[in-house]
Amino acid sequence: MRPHERRNGRRTAYEGPVVERVDVSRLVPVGRRAPLGAYIAQLWSHRWFIWADSRARAFAGNRDTLLGRFWLVGRPILDGFTYFLVFGLLLNASRGVENYIGFLIIGVFMFQFSSKALTGGAGAMSAGKNIIRAFTFPRAAIPLALVLRETISMFPVICTMFVMILVIPPHATLSWYWLLFPAVLVLQALFNLGLTMYAARLAAAIPDLRLVLGFFSRFWMYGSGVMYSIDRWIEHPGLLAAMQINPTYCVLEISRDLLLYARMPDVTLWLTLGAWALVTPIFGFIYFWQGEESYGRE
């Protein structure tokens, strides 16, 4: 500490340190959950990060394999071929189903969109643990980026599905009903967003759920009518009604009506899927936001 300091060319006695008042009223501890409105505003300010991360990783999931991006469409094609052999030929599930090959292709390709949202969401917070601990940002950006990434990855899958149902006999025919299909994809993506939010928080709290959800996904597939028409195999009215409010069942039935059978789907299917697409992301987002302070902890 200097005993004197020079002021205007003259030496004066040192008068001690100068104390400045600092307003800390707006400072909050790192990691504390922001109010919901402020949290949404923070997400909006990180929209470029979400988009850049999604676009960069959209086609990078199989880059370590020999065929790379082919597996985006190769996996559902092989799954569809396997289900055709087992259900279509051995179990005769194709009986009474018009254009069963197209029926199965749409079921397999469209169901995987929601299935990957569920399993991907379960591992999202664990995979992003390092970035969570290194940076301050709204944690919902991670599942949001995951859903956007899977949506981008679906475009070549959907194009492949279109080609297959048009080329493989009995051929589907183009109609104006195809113009309504993007609405189905948007509603399914919104439902997937809420599903991912739920899975992300639950699996972050209970890591073992990542293993259990794989089994649940298989039951979900059987209950969605991916490989068979449920109204031909399920006779119990209560069970049939429960399966018909399944959101992925609605997605598959609407998609098949529009793309395969050139007819307007039942309005009940649209209303049911629309309700899922509205309610699931809203409550899923709030549920995820409530656990904001717990993500990334040991």
FENJO-V358069 format. One record per backbone hydrogen bond with DSSP energy under -1.0 kcal/mol. CO is the residue of the C=O (numbers start at 1). NH is the residue of the N-H. E is the energy in kcal/mol with one decimal. If there is no record, write none. Layout:
BEGIN
((CO | NH | E) (CO | NH | E))
END
This chain:
BEGIN
((3 | 14 | -2.3) (5 | 12 | -2.5) (7 | 10 | -1.5) (10 | 7 | -3.1) (12 | 5 | -1.7) (24 | 27 | -1.2) (29 | 32 | -1.7) (35 | 39 | -2.8) (36 | 40 | -2.3) (37 | 41 | -1.9) (38 | 42 | -2.2) (39 | 43 | -2.1) (40 | 44 | -2.3) (41 | 45 | -1.9) (44 | 47 | -1.5) (46 | 50 | -2.2) (47 | 51 | -2.4) (48 | 52 | -2.6) (49 | 53 | -2.6) (50 | 54 | -2.2) (51 | 55 | -2.7) (52 | 56 | -2.2) (53 | 57 | -1.6) (54 | 58 | -1.1) (57 | 60 | -1.1) (60 | 63 | -1.3) (62 | 65 | -1.7) (67 | 70 | -2.1) (68 | 71 | -1.6) (69 | 72 | -1.9) (70 | 73 | -1.3) (70 | 74 | -3.0) (71 | 75 | -1.6) (73 | 77 | -1.7) (74 | 78 | -2.4) (75 | 79 | -2.5) (76 | 80 | -2.7) (77 | 81 | -2.2) (78 | 82 | -2.3) (79 | 83 | -2.7) (80 | 84 | -2.1) (81 | 85 | -2.0) (82 | 86 | -2.3) (83 | 87 | -2.7) (83 | 88 | -1.1) (84 | 89 | -1.5) (85 | 90 | -2.0) (86 | 91 | -1.9) (87 | 93 | -3.7) (92 | 95 | -1.3) (94 | 97 | -2.1) (99 | 103 | -2.4) (100 | 104 | -2.7) (101 | 105 | -2.5) (102 | 106 | -2.4) (103 | 107 | -1.7) (104 | 108 | -2.7) (105 | 109 | -2.6) (106 | 110 | -2.3) (107 | 111 | -1.9) (108 | 112 | -1.6) (111 | 115 | -2.4) (112 | 116 | -2.5) (114 | 118 | -1.9) (115 | 119 | -2.3) (116 | 120 | -2.4) (117 | 121 | -1.9) (118 | 122 | -1.6) (123 | 127 | -2.3) (124 | 128 | -1.7) (126 | 129 | -1.2) (128 | 132 | -2.0) (129 | 133 | -2.0) (130 | 134 | -1.4) (131 | 135 | -1.9) (138 | 141 | -2.1) (139 | 142 | -1.8) (140 | 144 | -2.0) (141 | 145 | -2.2) (142 | 146 | -1.9) (143 | 147 | -2.3) (144 | 148 | -2.3) (145 | 149 | -2.4) (146 | 150 | -2.4) (147 | 151 | -2.1) (148 | 152 | -2.3) (149 | 153 | -2.3) (152 | 155 | -1.2) (154 | 158 | -3.2) (155 | 159 | -2.3) (156 | 160 | -2.1) (157 | 161 | -2.3) (158 | 162 | -2.6) (159 | 163 | -2.2) (160 | 164 | -2.5) (161 | 165 | -2.4) (162 | 166 | -1.5) (163 | 167 | -2.1) (164 | 168 | -2.7) (165 | 172 | -2.7) (175 | 178 | -1.6) (176 | 179 | -1.5) (177 | 180 | -1.7) (178 | 181 | -1.3) (181 | 185 | -1.9) (182 | 186 | -2.2) (183 | 187 | -2.3) (184 | 188 | -2.5) (185 | 189 | -2.2) (186 | 190 | -2.2) (187 | 191 | -2.2) (188 | 192 | -2.6) (189 | 193 | -1.9) (190 | 194 | -1.7) (191 | 195 | -2.3) (192 | 196 | -2.7) (193 | 197 | -2.0) (194 | 198 | -2.2) (195 | 199 | -2.5) (196 | 200 | -2.6) (197 | 201 | -2.0) (198 | 202 | -2.4) (199 | 203 | -2.5) (200 | 204 | -1.6) (201 | 205 | -1.7) (202 | 206 | -2.6) (206 | 209 | -2.2) (207 | 210 | -1.8) (208 | 211 | -1.3) (208 | 212 | -1.4) (209 | 213 | -2.8) (212 | 216 | -2.1) (213 | 217 | -2.3) (214 | 218 | -1.0) (215 | 219 | -1.8) (216 | 220 | -2.7) (217 | 221 | -2.0) (218 | 222 | -2.0) (219 | 223 | -1.9) (221 | 224 | -1.2) (221 | 226 | -1.2) (229 | 232 | -1.5) (230 | 234 | -2.9) (236 | 240 | -2.6) (237 | 241 | -2.3) (238 | 242 | -2.0) (239 | 243 | -2.2) (240 | 244 | -1.7) (243 | 246 | -1.1) (246 | 250 | -1.9) (247 | 251 | -2.1) (248 | 252 | -2.4) (249 | 253 | -2.7) (250 | 254 | -2.5) (251 | 255 | -2.4) (252 | 256 | -2.5) (253 | 257 | -2.2) (254 | 258 | -2.3) (255 | 259 | -2.8) (256 | 260 | -2.0) (256 | 261 | -1.8) (257 | 263 | -2.0) (266 | 270 | -1.3) (267 | 271 | -2.5) (268 | 272 | -2.4) (269 | 273 | -2.5) (270 | 274 | -2.6) (271 | 275 | -2.1) (272 | 276 | -2.1) (273 | 277 | -2.5) (274 | 278 | -1.3) (275 | 279 | -2.9) (276 | 280 | -1.9) (278 | 282 | -1.0) (279 | 283 | -2.4) (280 | 284 | -2.4) (281 | 285 | -2.2) (282 | 286 | -2.0) (283 | 287 | -2.5) (284 | 288 | -2.2) (285 | 289 | -2.7) (286 | 290 | -2.0) (288 | 291 | -1.1) (289 | 292 | -1.8) (291 | 294 | -1.8) (294 | 297 | -1.2))
END
